[in-house]
Amino acid sequence: MKKKCKTRVMMEENYALLSIPYKNLKEKQIVLQSNDDAIMKFNVSPDVYIKPYEPGIGKIVIEFRSHNRIVGEYIEYLVDVCELECE
């Protein structure tokens, strides 16, 4: 079942961003572990930022300053593995 969490994906020329909100520490841990797995699988090096709003609630932002087809595959993989629903 897809999580309805308003995940945002933005892709422009030489820039890609994935913003994933989390509602508890378990969701945060799943996304971060899946991101580590995706980094190894696709051999990419995104910038990862964690923005807490309050304890256990916040968002994870994953950015690529330059990208190619692999970044799209990485994002699709992460969305699928974490069962995210994108805007």
N, C-alpha and C positions, 0 to 999 in steps of 0.2 A: 504494500500500500504506500502510495506517495505521501510524503510529508508536505503539508501546505504551509510553507514557511517564507514565502516571498523571496526565494533565491533569485538574485539578479545576475545576468550574464551580459556583459557589454564587450563588443569586439569592434575595433576600428583598425585602420592601417597602423601597424606596428604597436598596437596596444590591445590588451585583453584583460578583463577584470571579472572575477567571480566573487560575489558577496553572499555569504551564507549566514543567516541568523541562527542562533541556537537558544533554546529555552531552558536548558539544564546542562549540567556538566557531562552527562552521558552523551548527549548529542554532540557537544563540543569535542569530546574525546573520539567519537566515531569519525567525525569529519577530519580531525587532525591525523588520526592513524591512517585513514583512507588516503589523505593527501600525501603522507610519507610513502605509502605503497605506490601511488601514482607517480611520484617523483622518481622512484626507482624504476618503475615499469617503462616510463617514457623518456627517462634521462633528461629531465628539464630542471630548471632552477628558478622557480617563481619567488617573488617577494610575498611573504605571508605576514599579515598583521592581525592581531587579536584586539578587538575593541570591546571591552566589557562595559555594560550599561549599569549593572548592579551584580552582586555575587550570583554566579550561575547563569546569567543572561547577558547576551551580547551578540557580536557577529565576528566572523572570520572573513577577511578580505584577502584574496589571492590575486596578484597582479603579475602580468608579463609586460615588460617595456618593449620588447620586440617579439614577434611570434611567427610561426609558420603552421603548416597543417597539423603538426604534432600537438600543438597547444589546443586546437579544437578537439582532437581525439582525447587529450588529457581531461579537458572540461567535460566532454561527454561521458568519459569513464567515471569521473568523480560524481557527476549528477546521477548516473545509473547506480553506482555502488552505494551511495548514501541515500538513494531513493528520494531525491530532491525534486520539487516542482518549481520550474523556472518561470519568471515573468518575461 
